[in-house]
């Protein structure tokens, strides 16, 4: 399945739409496909919408560029990409979204372990294949 890069200001980014599911609820959510991220992290509001008591999850810390520390909470969730659902453990972080980053992110654990990903900046597209089907 191929997705077009999305424009954010003057920058093209590999942002795709996924579906997050929990307890019979689902929501479409844009995420940055980030090969440098250790795991998937989504906004706390998304988790709350899906019926998750986010702050009751296992707390963890992540350090971003510049050494800024942020706390997130781990919960099981189902992500669906291209009709392929996977149950993963993901982080939910207060205020992960914002003006600079109005989306979540998918990383090594939970995403790259389930999909084969090909980035093509010149074509402005990202191709994702289900690892189990190949």
C-alpha positions as CSV (number, residue, x, y, z in Angstrom):
1,X,0.0,0.0,0.0
2,X,1.4,3.4,-1.0
3,X,0.8,6.7,0.8
4,X,1.8,10.2,-0.4
5,X,4.0,12.3,1.8
6,X,2.2,15.3,3.4
7,X,3.2,18.9,3.4
8,X,3.8,20.7,6.7
9,X,4.9,24.2,6.1
10,X,7.8,23.9,3.7
11,X,8.6,20.3,4.8
12,X,7.4,17.0,3.3
13,X,6.9,14.3,5.9
14,X,6.0,10.6,5.7
15,X,2.7,11.0,7.6
16,X,0.0,8.4,7.0
17,X,-3.5,7.7,8.4
18,X,-4.0,4.7,10.6
19,X,-6.9,3.4,12.6
20,X,-6.6,2.9,16.4
21,X,-9.1,0.5,18.0
22,X,-9.9,-0.3,21.6
23,X,-13.0,-1.9,23.3
24,X,-15.3,-1.5,20.2
25,X,-14.3,2.1,19.5
26,X,-12.1,3.3,16.7
27,X,-10.6,6.5,15.4
28,X,-8.6,7.5,12.4
29,X,-5.4,9.2,13.3
30,X,-2.4,10.6,11.4
31,X,1.0,9.4,12.4
32,X,4.6,10.2,11.4
33,X,6.4,7.0,10.2
34,X,9.6,7.5,12.2
35,X,12.4,4.9,11.8
36,X,14.3,6.7,14.7
37,X,11.5,6.2,17.2
38,X,11.7,3.3,19.6
39,X,8.0,2.7,19.8
40,X,4.6,4.1,18.8
41,X,3.4,7.1,20.8
42,X,0.0,8.7,20.5
43,X,-1.7,11.7,22.1
44,X,-3.4,11.1,25.5
45,X,-6.7,12.6,24.1
46,X,-6.9,9.8,21.5
47,X,-6.4,7.2,24.3
48,X,-9.1,8.8,26.4
49,X,-11.5,8.9,23.4
50,X,-10.9,5.1,23.0
51,X,-11.9,4.5,26.6
52,X,-8.3,4.1,28.0
53,X,-7.5,5.6,31.4
54,X,-4.2,6.7,30.1
55,X,-2.5,7.7,33.3
56,X,-3.1,4.3,34.9
57,X,-0.7,2.8,32.4
58,X,2.9,1.9,33.1
59,X,4.8,5.3,33.1
60,X,7.9,5.6,30.9
61,X,10.2,8.5,29.9
62,X,11.4,9.5,26.5
63,X,14.1,12.0,25.6
64,X,13.6,14.0,22.4
65,X,16.0,16.2,20.5
66,X,17.7,18.6,22.8
67,X,17.3,16.2,25.8
68,X,13.8,17.2,26.7
69,X,12.2,14.5,28.9
70,X,8.5,13.6,28.4
71,X,6.4,11.0,30.3
72,X,4.1,8.6,28.5
73,X,2.0,5.7,29.6
74,X,2.0,2.2,28.0
75,X,-1.2,0.5,27.0
76,X,-2.3,-2.3,24.6
77,X,-4.0,-1.0,21.5
78,X,-4.9,-2.3,18.1
79,X,-3.4,-0.4,15.1
80,X,-4.8,-1.0,11.6
81,X,-2.9,0.0,8.5
82,X,-4.3,-0.8,5.1
83,X,-6.8,-3.2,6.6
84,X,-4.1,-5.1,8.5
85,X,-4.7,-5.0,12.3
86,X,-2.0,-5.6,14.9
87,X,-2.2,-5.6,18.7
88,X,0.7,-3.6,20.1
89,X,1.8,-1.9,23.2
90,X,1.9,1.9,22.6
91,X,2.7,5.0,24.6
92,X,0.1,7.7,25.2
93,X,1.6,11.1,26.0
94,X,-0.1,14.2,27.3
95,X,0.2,16.9,24.5
96,X,2.1,14.8,22.0
97,X,0.2,16.7,19.3
98,X,0.6,20.4,18.8
99,X,1.2,23.1,16.2
100,X,4.7,21.7,15.4
101,X,3.6,18.1,15.4
102,X,-0.2,17.6,14.9
103,X,0.1,13.8,14.7
104,X,1.4,10.8,16.6
105,X,4.3,8.7,15.6
106,X,4.9,5.0,14.8
107,X,8.3,3.5,15.5
108,X,10.4,0.3,15.7
109,X,8.3,-1.6,18.3
110,X,4.7,-2.0,17.1
111,X,5.1,-0.7,13.6
112,X,8.4,-1.5,11.8
113,X,8.4,-5.0,13.4
114,X,5.0,-5.7,11.6
115,X,5.6,-3.9,8.3
116,X,8.2,-3.6,5.6
117,X,8.6,0.1,4.9
118,X,10.1,1.9,1.9
119,X,10.6,5.6,1.9
120,X,10.9,7.4,-1.5
121,X,11.4,11.2,-0.9
122,X,11.8,12.0,-4.6
123,X,8.5,10.3,-5.5
124,X,7.1,11.8,-2.3
125,X,5.6,8.4,-1.2
126,X,6.0,5.7,1.4
127,X,5.2,2.1,0.7
128,X,4.1,-0.2,3.4
129,X,3.8,-4.0,3.2
130,X,2.5,-6.4,5.8
131,X,5.5,-8.4,6.9
132,X,3.3,-11.6,7.4
133,X,2.2,-11.5,3.8
134,X,5.8,-11.5,2.4
